[in-house]
Amino acid sequence: MIKMNHKLLRIILSVIISFGMYNVSGVDPVTPNASPEARALLNYIYSQYGKKTLSGQMWAPWGIDETKTIYEITGKYPAIEGHDYINESSNKRENQLVIEWWKAGGIPTLMWHWGAPSIGEGYENSKKEINIDSCFIPGTKQYIAMWGDLKRIADHLTELRDANVPVLWRPMHECDGNWFWYGKQGGERFVKLWKTMFDYFTKERKLNNLIWVLCHTGDPSAEWDSGKAYYDIAGGDTYGKGIQAPLFNKLKAIHGETIPIPYHECGTLPDPDECFKNGVTWSWWMLWHTGHVTNHNKEELKRIYNHDLVLTRDELPNIMDYLNVKGEPKTTYLFQNPIR
């Protein structure tokens, strides 16, 4: 009877671990010594996954003020505001807006349209091809440019760290799409780039305010998976219409049931009723900028932003409430990455 109990206990423990509930202090970011703000934010995201979807809107430094436009249409601000380190001349302004958004009670996400090292910055240069292997050969122009770029962006992120601002950090997005330079030469080289950035940012530069988001395309491939020790969240994007159930299910097949899955860029908002009815429980979605806002069906924007299953900025809690007075996460969540 005692042996039977021991066997049963082992089975129960293995089930608990498989669901990621073994970590009694909650979920920790993969970033070493993650800041309280980053830990609280990740805990909050986990707490909502499968229950509600966070709204998101990308902001661009040209054209319209997308966030303001969304408010004018819907009467609501998005929970998440997106920014991009695409041009160095605008990065100071991007940081100011990120800090303001966090202080206003919102969640910031940052991406980086990384221009191919040695070619230049900007969207068009991010699509040009270089020999990625040369980025790892000391003395080459690609090596010098890559490390100069990483230092420059780390400097901007340091400003946010010192302001106690956590960031959903999603560099090298659409990694498996074969249209940006870092995805043109296979998953192995991409993973090497990702790990190089991760190690430099977290270990050498001590950027402990980042929640790392791995960003696939609408046709995700496991070849571009850097391993769960190197990212907190993984999602996909596509600009087709509908709830994108096949994409959601492909991402779950690659990354498992326990990690929140965002729809980190979209051209049309997915219907929340259809999403939850079909088990497509995106952690968040983020509508792309400019024409994707102005050309979107306004009544649909209003309906979705005011939907019970969609969270907007005014509905967010004080994120820091997701840590207790001792600096530990308040609770353990069912959806918790068992790697951490």
N, C-alpha and C positions, 0 to 999 in steps of 0.2 A: 504493500500500500504506500509505503514511504517512497519507494522507487517510482511508482506511478505518479505521485505528487511532484517529485522532482522533474520528471519528464514533462508533466503538464505545465509546470512553472517555466521550463525552458521554452516550450511552445508559445506560452503567453508573452514571455519577454521578447521572443523573436518577432511576434506580431506587432508588439508595441514599437519596437525599434524600426520595423519596416514601414510604419506609418510616421516615423519621425517624432514620436512623442517622448523619447527617452531624455531629451534635454530639458530638464525641469526649469531652467532659467529662460526658456524661450529661444527664438532663433537668432543667431549671430551672423552678421555679415562676414563674407570671406576676407574682407580687409582686416589685417592684423590690428588689434587694439582699436577697433572701430569707435568712432566718437559716440557719445550718448545720443546725439541727434540722429546719426545714421542708424543706430540700433533701434531707436524708437520708431523711426520711419519704416524700417523694414518690418518690424513687428506689426505696425498698423496695416501695412499692405497685406501681410499674411492673414491678419485678422478679418479682412474684408473679402479675401479671395473665395469665390464660390457663393458669396452672399450678395454682393453688390459690385458694380463696376465704377471705377473712377473716371470722370470725364477729363479730357485733355485737349489742349489747343496749342499748335505750333505758332510761334511769333517770329516775324521776320523784320529786319531793320529797314526794309524798303516797302513802299506801297502803303497798305492799310495797317491800322493797329488791330490785329486779329482778335485779341482778347477783349478789347473795348467793343468791337463789332459784335462778338458773341453776346456780350452783356446787353447791348442795345436790342438785339433780336430776341433773346430768351429771358432777359431779366436775371440771368445767373452768370457768375464767373466760373470758368472751368476749375476743377480741383487741381489739375496739373497744367503748368505752362512750360512749353518747350522752347529751348534756345540752342544756338549753333555757333561754335567757334569757327565759322567759315572764313571770315576775313579779319585779319589782325586789327585793322583800323576800327572795327566795330566791337571788338571783344571787351573793351573796358565798359562800354554801354551794356553789353550782354550781362556782365557781372553785376552791374548796378541793378538791373531789372531782376536778376535772380535773387539778389539779397532782398530787394523790396518785396518780391513775391512771397518769399519765406516769412518775412516779418508781417505780411498781411494775412498770414494763415494758410497760404497755398503751398503746393509741393512743386519744386522745380526739377526739370529734367534737362540735361545738356547732351548734345551730340557734337560731333566734329567732322565736317566734310574735309577730311585730311587730304590736302593736295599732295600729289606724288612727290616724295622727297627728291630734291635737286631740280624739280621742274617748276614748282611754284604753288601758291595757294589758290583757293577758289574751286567752284563746282566743276568747271571744265577740266581743270588740272587734276582733280580727284579721279577722273576717268582715264587719265593717260597712263600708259604702261611703262614700268621700269623693271629692271632685273632686281627682284626682291632679295636675292642672295647677296647682292652687293651692299645692301643695308647693314649686313653683318660682317663686312670686311673692313677693318680699320684703315682709314686713310682714303677710302673712296669718297667721291662726292655724295653718293647716296647715304653712306654711313654718317658723314658729317652733317648732312641736311636732316636726316632722321633724328639724330640726337639733339640737334638744334630745335627742331619742331617739338620734340617731347619736353625739352626743358621749358620752352616758351609756354606751352599749354599747361604744364605743371605749375608754372608761376601764376597763371590765372586761377587755377584751382586752389592754389595755396591761399590766395586772397579770400576765397569762399570758405576754406577751412578755418582760417583765422577769424572769420566773421560768424563761425559756428553754424554754417549753412550746410545741410546735407544735400546731396545731389544724386538723382537717378542718372548715372553716367552711362551713356550708350555710344561709345566710339565705334568706328569701323562698322557702321550699320550696313544692312543688306550684304552681309559678309559673303554669302554663297551665290551672289548674283552675277559674278563675272563681268560687271561693268565698272566697278571701282578698282583702283590699282591693287589694293590689298587682297582682292578676291580673284584676281585674274590667273593666278598660278597655283591653284589648288589649296586644299584645306590645311595641309601640313605647314606651308609657309605662312598662311594666315594665323594659325595657332602659334607659331613662333613669334610673330609680330605681337599678337595679343598678350602672350606671356611676358614678352620683353617690356611692353608698356605697363602691365600689371605690376611686375616686380620693381620697375623703376619708380612708379608712382607710389606704391604702397610701402616699399621697404626703404628705398633711398630718400624719397621726398616726403615720406610719412603722411601721405594724403589719406587720412583715416575717415574722411567725410563722404566717401564715395560708395554708392550701391551700384555694383557692376551689372549692366544689362547687356546680354548677348543678343544681337539683333539679326535674325535671319530674314530672308526674302519670303515671298509667297510660296516658294517651293523649297522648304528647308532640307538641309542635308546634314547628317551626323558627322560628316567628314570635317566640318567646320566647328565642331564642339571641342572647346579647349579643356573641358573637364570641370567638374563642379567645384573644384577648389579655386577656380578662377572667375566665377561669376555667381551672382545671387539670384538672378531672374533671367529668363530667356523667352523671347517672343518672336513674332514675325510681322511682316507688313506686306500689303498689296493694295492696289487702288481699284480693285473690282468692287461691285456692289454686293449686298447681302451680308449674312452673319459670318461667312467664311468658316463654316464648320470643318471642311477638309483641312484647312490650314491649322486650325486649333488642334485637331486630332493628330496631325502629323507632328506638331510640336510636342504634344503629350507623349507620343510614341518615342521621340528622341530623348526628351528630358524628364519624363516620368510624371506621376500624378501629384507629386508633393510640392513642386515649385510653381509659383505664380506665373501665369502666361499672359503677357500683354499684347495688344494689337497696337504696336508702338507708332505706326503711321498708317493713315487711311485717307481715302479720298471721299468716302461717304460713310456716315455713321451707321453702325449696325443696330438693328431694331432690338431693344432690350427684351421685349416680350418673347421674340423668336429665339434670341440667344439663350435665355434661361430655360425656356421650354425644351430646347434641344441640348441642354448641357454644355453650351458654348459660353462658359463663364469667364470672359476676358477680364483680367485684373484691371486693366485700363485700356482705353483707346485714345488716340490723339489724331485729330483732324489736321491735315496739312494746311499750309498757309495760303494767303492771297486768294486766288481764284477758287480754291477748294472751299473757302468760306463763302465768298460772295455768290458763287454759283450753286451752292447747296440749297435744297428745298427749305425755305425759311420756317414753314409750319412744322416740318419734321425736326428741325433744330430745336424749335421751341418745345415740342412734345417730348423729345428725348431728354433735353436738359432739365425738364420738370418731371421726369419719370421717377417713380419710387425706387427703382432698381439702379438708378444712376446718381452718383454722388458729385455734388458741386462744391465750390470752395466754402460757401456758407454752411455746408453740412459737415465739414471736417471738424474733428475734435482738436483740442490742443494736442498735437502729436506727442509732445513730451509727457503726456499722461500715460503713454505706453511704456514708460519706465517708472519704477517706484522710487521712493525716497532714498533707497540704497543704491540706486543706479542700475538696478537689475530689471529686465523685462518683467512685466506684471504676471504673465501667464504663459501657458504652453498651448500651441495651436495644433489642430489636426493636420493642417497643411504645413508641414515643416520639412525642409530639406534634410534627409537623414545623413548626408555627407558631413554636415556641420555639427 
